[in-house]
């Protein structure tokens, strides 16, 4: 519902204004999470209990079983996104992205498609957040901060925009980097920022995008 309301207002603008509206809503949600008593403010939600049986069948209290549950949720989300992209709905979204005016001239209601994409994105994000809370058994203000939104965008940039596997690779790289750099304490953000700058400058299309370009060029040479 929140994704529907936010999307209905945000899609009225494009470019930087669209980004600013979504960021403003993110800050509103963050403020509400700080102030509302049911979120416990800065303490966040602690001690989120795992259900003994998920759907009455899966014993999620077993960490090994929970690992496969999370893997299944990831594969489900990945397959759903893949299907959306390669469906007629996804092709219309690509057309709107490339040339919205041309898509409008062909009779497509661009705002409806963009709103649906916004809601689907919110649904997938909500599923990811619920899965994280189930695994870690807590939710903090960091999960609703603007920095988290920026981190997700950075994952897509590092992995490669316009590719379906790119954000997955980007997420793996960033999370792994955060875990290994944690020992550097307060300097972790400086080191992480420098590494990101190098990656973005050296791989303008992202890791997967650059690899795809190299493979395509290699194919032309051998052909």
N, C-alpha and C positions, 0 to 999 in steps of 0.2 A: 504493500500500500504506500509506504514511504517513497519507494522508487517510482511509483506511478505519479504521485503528487509532485515530486522533484522533477521528474522527466517532463511532465506536462508544462511546467514553467520554464525549464531550462532550454527545451528545444525551440522556444520562440526566438532565441538568439543563436548566432553562429560564432565560430572562432574563439577569440579571447574572451568575449562576453559570455559565451556558453561555459567556458572554463571557470570564469569568475562567479557565475551563478551557482554552479555545482560546488565550488569551494565555499561560497557563503552558506549554502545549506549544510555542508559538512561541519562548518564552524558552529552553526546553530545546534546541530545534533550533539556536538562535543559539549557545548554550553549546557544543554539539557541534561546530558549524562553527568555533568559535574554537580548540577543543582538538584536533580530529582532524587528523592529519598530511596526509591526502589533500586537505584543503580549503586547506592552506597558511595557516591561521590568519588573522591580520589582513591579510596580503597578498592573500588571495583567490585565485581561479583566474585566472591571467594567460596571455595568449597562446593563447586557445582558437582552434584552427585551423578555418577554414571548409573544408568539403569541396569539392574542385574541381567535383564534380557531385552535386547533391542528387537522390536517387533515381535516380542514373545518367543524368539528363536535363537538370537545370537548373544552369547555371554560376553558382553563388552568389558566386564571387569578383568578379563584375561588380556594382558597387554599384547600378546602375540595375536590373539583373535582380533583385537582392536586395530592392529596394524593392517590386517587384511580388509577390515571394514573400511578404513580410511582409503586404502588403495582402491577398493571397489567404488567408493564415492568419487574419487579422483577420475577413475576411468569412465564412470557414468557422465560426469561433467564434461570431460574431454570429448567423449563420443557425441554428447548432445551439441556441444559447440561446433564440432566438425560437421555434424548433420545440418545444423542451421546455416553454416557458411556455404555448404555445397547444395543447398536447397534453392528453389526459386526465390524464396524470401531473402536468402543471403545474396543472391545475384542482384536483386533490386537494391539492397543496401550498398553493394559495391558500386552500382550505377549512381546512386545518390551521392556516395563519397566522391566519385570521380567528376560528376557533372550533375548537380542537383537540378539545375534549370532544364536540362535535357530530359531528365527523369520525369519532371513535372509535365513537360510537353508531351510525353508519351502516355500520360494519364495516371501516373502513380501518385498517390497521396504521400508525399515525402514525410510529412510530420507524423503520420500514423506509423510508418515504418520505423522512424527514428524513436518514437515513443515506445514501440514494442521492443526495439533493441535495448533501450534504456532499462525497461522493466526486466527483461531477460538477464541483463548484466547485473542488476540489483539482486535478482533471485540467485544467481550463481555465487555472487559475493556473500549473500546471506547464508547459503549452504556451506561455503568455506568457513565463515565465521563460526557457525554452529558446530562444525566439525572440530575446529581448533578448540573451542570451549569444552567440547566433550572430551578431547584428549588431555588437555592441560588442566581441566577442572577449575578454571578461573578465566575471567575476562577483565581487562584493565582499560583505562582511558586511552592507552596507546593504540588500542584496536580501532578507535573512532577518531583518532587525531588526523590532521591534515598531512602529517609526516607519513602515515601509513598509506594514504592515497598516492603521495609522491613516490613512495617505495614501490608500489605496484606499477606505476608508470615507468619507473626506472628499470624494473624487471623486463618490461616489454621492450624498452630501448636497448638494453644490453643484449637480450636474446634476438631481437629483430622484429620491427613492426611489419605488419602485413603477412606474418607467418603464424601458423597455428602452433608449431612446436617451439617457436622462439621464446615466448614468455615462460614456458616451462623450463627451458634451459637457463633463461635469465634468473628465474626464481631459485633454481638450484645453485647457480653461481653466487648470487647475493647472500642467500641463507648460509651457504658453506663459508663464504668469506666472513660473515658476521660471527660465526662460531669460532673460526680460527683466529680472528683478530681480537676476540674478547679479552685476551690476556694483556693487550696494550692499554687497557683502561681508557682514560680520557682522550688519548690520541687516536682511538679507533675511528672516529668520524673523519679526522684529517686524512688518515691513511686510506680509508674507504673512499673518500671523495676524490683523492688523487688517482686511485685505481680506476674509478668510474670515468674520470675525465680522459684518461689514457684510452680506455676501452671505447668510449664514445667517439673520440677523435680518430683512433686507428681503425675502428670498425663502424663506419657511418651507417651501414645497413644492419648493424647488429651481428652477433656471432653467427647465427643461422643464415642471415641474409648474405653475408660475405661468403660463407661456405657454399651457399647455393650459386652465387655468381661465379665463384672459382670452379665449381663443378660444371657449370654451363659452358664456361670458356674452355675448360679442358675437353669437354665433349666436342666442341667446334674444331679444336685443334686436331684431335684424333680422327674426327670425321673427314 
